[in-house]
Amino acid sequence: MLPIYELADAIRSNNVEDAKSALDKNADPNGKDLSKLSMLQTAEKHHANDVVPLLLTHGADLSERIGKQEDTLLHRAVRNHNFGFACALLEAGISPNLTNARGEVPLHLAARTGQAFLAQILMKYNANPMARDAKGKSPGDVATSAGQLEMIRLFKPFEYRASCFGDGQDPANKQLPSIANASDIPTPELQIASECIPNSAAENRFSKHLHSDRHSSAKNVNYDR
């Protein structure tokens, strides 16, 4: 059997030793199997996450694009809810902010499908929670359209921060976002909003909605800017 097919078989069975043996026989880590899938695509399809570091060590290409939507491997992992493969790619250094043909970053896909934990991992690796797709929608917008309540709650603080500081103006000159009922907004969002304007104005606006202990904690939180 040709080394490339040995490697493909080893990947499908997630057998690290057999994969190493095939690579030692000069199997191409960027070759394709009989299904015309690259070795990394084969690993993603079969959830063969143990062999991913070995493939990357031998030069497997992280920059490949897949299908008409021109997904990255990370997009594909998120589409398929393949958490382990996504983590392996992020640890290898793939950017979480690369876009596909629709202008979507992987975080858009996680938002649409309610993958809150994976979304948090993406942001840990510096995924931009306010990235815009080709239609101008952020991950929070996508989550709202899809009715993903957990994701909506996850992105709300970033949206409030962007509304306050996104244009680079002095926080003292900013106005609080227009809201119908401040008591409906979770505490983290109120904490961020309270930084947008001087403390006295924030206190006047929200005093009837906050207990004294919650208000005190809002003053003491330091957010990175």
C-alpha positions in Angstrom: 0.0 0.0 0.0 1.2 3.5 -0.8 2.4 5.5 2.2 -0.3 8.1 1.7 -3.0 5.5 1.9 -1.4 4.0 5.0 -1.5 7.4 6.5 -5.1 7.9 5.6 -6.0 4.6 7.2 -4.1 5.4 10.3 -5.9 8.8 10.6 -9.3 7.2 10.1 -8.6 4.9 13.1 -6.9 7.7 15.1 -3.8 5.5 15.4 -0.8 7.7 16.2 1.9 5.0 15.9 0.7 3.9 12.4 0.4 7.5 11.3 4.0 8.1 12.4 5.1 5.0 10.6 3.5 6.2 7.4 5.0 9.6 7.7 8.4 8.0 8.3 7.9 6.4 4.9 7.5 9.9 3.4 3.7 10.0 3.2 2.7 13.6 2.4 0.9 15.2 5.3 -0.8 17.5 2.7 -1.8 14.6 0.4 -5.3 13.5 -0.3 -7.0 10.2 0.3 -9.2 8.3 -2.2 -12.2 10.6 -1.2 -10.1 13.7 -2.2 -9.9 14.9 1.4 -6.7 16.3 2.8 -5.2 14.5 5.8 -6.4 17.2 8.2 -9.9 17.0 6.7 -9.9 13.3 7.1 -8.9 13.7 10.7 -11.7 16.2 11.3 -14.3 14.0 9.6 -13.3 11.0 11.8 -12.7 13.0 15.0 -9.2 11.7 14.9 -7.9 14.4 17.2 -4.9 12.4 18.6 -3.1 12.4 15.2 -3.6 16.2 14.6 -0.4 17.3 16.5 1.6 14.7 14.6 0.3 15.9 11.2 1.0 19.5 12.1 4.5 18.7 13.3 5.2 17.2 9.9 4.0 20.3 8.0 0.2 19.8 7.4 -1.2 23.0 6.0 -3.5 24.9 8.4 -4.4 27.5 5.7 -6.4 25.2 3.4 -9.9 26.3 2.3 -12.8 23.9 2.0 -15.8 23.9 -0.4 -17.7 26.7 -2.0 -18.0 28.6 1.2 -14.2 28.6 1.5 -14.3 27.5 5.1 -11.1 27.2 7.1 -10.5 24.0 9.0 -11.6 25.8 12.1 -14.9 26.8 10.5 -15.4 23.1 9.5 -14.7 21.9 13.1 -17.3 24.4 14.5 -19.9 23.4 11.9 -19.4 19.8 12.9 -19.4 20.5 16.7 -15.9 18.9 16.8 -14.6 20.6 19.9 -11.4 18.5 20.2 -10.3 19.2 16.7 -11.1 22.9 17.1 -8.9 23.0 20.2 -6.1 21.2 18.5 -6.1 23.8 15.7 -6.2 26.7 18.1 -3.3 25.3 20.1 -1.4 25.0 16.8 -1.9 28.7 16.1 -4.7 28.9 13.6 -6.4 32.3 13.7 -9.9 32.3 15.0 -10.6 35.5 13.0 -10.2 34.2 9.5 -13.3 34.6 7.4 -15.0 32.4 4.8 -16.7 33.4 1.6 -19.7 34.8 3.6 -17.4 36.9 5.8 -18.1 34.7 8.8 -15.6 33.9 11.4 -16.0 30.6 13.3 -17.6 32.6 16.2 -20.6 33.4 13.9 -21.1 29.6 13.4 -20.8 28.9 17.1 -23.3 31.6 17.8 -25.9 30.3 15.3 -25.7 26.7 16.7 -25.6 27.5 20.4 -22.1 26.3 21.1 -21.5 28.5 24.1 -18.5 26.7 25.6 -16.7 26.5 22.2 -17.4 30.2 21.7 -15.7 31.0 25.0 -12.7 28.9 24.0 -12.5 30.8 20.7 -12.6 34.1 22.5 -9.9 32.9 24.9 -7.8 32.6 21.7 -8.7 36.2 20.8 -11.7 35.6 18.5 -13.3 39.0 18.0 -16.8 38.9 19.5 -17.8 42.0 17.4 -16.6 40.7 14.0 -19.0 41.5 11.2 -19.9 39.1 8.4 -20.6 40.2 4.8 -24.2 41.3 5.9 -22.8 43.4 8.7 -24.0 41.0 11.4 -22.0 40.3 14.6 -22.1 36.9 16.4 -24.5 38.5 18.8 -26.8 39.4 15.9 -26.6 35.9 14.6 -27.4 34.5 18.0 -30.4 36.7 18.3 -31.7 35.7 14.8 -31.3 32.1 15.7 -33.0 32.5 19.1 -29.9 31.2 21.0 -30.6 32.7 24.4 -27.4 31.5 26.1 -25.3 32.9 23.3 -27.2 36.2 23.4 -26.3 36.5 27.1 -22.7 35.7 26.3 -22.3 38.4 23.7 -24.4 41.2 25.4 -21.5 42.6 27.6 -19.3 43.0 24.5 -22.1 44.8 22.6 -22.5 47.2 25.5 -18.8 47.8 25.7 -18.7 48.4 21.9 -21.6 50.9 22.2 -19.7 52.8 24.9 -16.1 52.7 23.7 -16.2 51.5 20.1 -15.7 54.9 18.5 -12.8 55.9 20.7 -14.5 58.8 22.4 -13.8 59.8 26.0 -16.2 57.8 28.3 -17.1 61.0 30.1 -18.7 62.2 26.8 -20.7 59.1 26.1 -24.4 58.5 26.7 -25.8 55.3 28.1 -27.4 53.0 25.5 -31.1 53.5 25.2 -32.9 50.8 27.2 -36.5 50.3 28.1 -35.9 48.9 31.5 -32.5 48.7 33.2 -33.7 46.1 35.6 -34.0 43.7 32.8 -30.3 43.9 32.0 -28.0 41.5 33.8 -25.4 43.0 36.3 -22.3 42.6 34.1 -23.9 44.7 31.4 -24.8 47.4 33.9 -21.3 47.4 35.2 -20.0 48.0 31.7 -22.6 50.6 31.0 -21.8 52.5 34.2 -18.3 53.0 32.9 -19.6 54.9 29.8 -20.4 58.1 31.7 -19.3 59.8 34.9 -20.2 57.8 38.0 -22.6 60.5 39.3 -24.7 60.3 36.2 -24.7 56.5 36.1 -25.8 56.5 39.8 -28.7 58.8 39.0 -29.9 56.8 36.1 -29.6 53.3 37.7 -30.1 54.0 41.4 -33.7 52.8 41.5 -32.7 49.5 39.8 -29.7 48.5 41.8 -29.1 47.5 45.4 -26.3 49.3 47.2 -24.0 46.3 47.3 -24.4 45.6 43.5 -23.8 49.3 42.8 -20.7 49.3 44.9 -19.3 46.3 43.1 -19.9 47.9 39.7 -17.7 50.8 40.7 -14.8 48.6 41.7 -14.6 46.4 38.6 -11.7 47.2 36.2 -12.3 46.2 32.6 -9.5 46.0 30.1 -9.7 48.6 27.4 
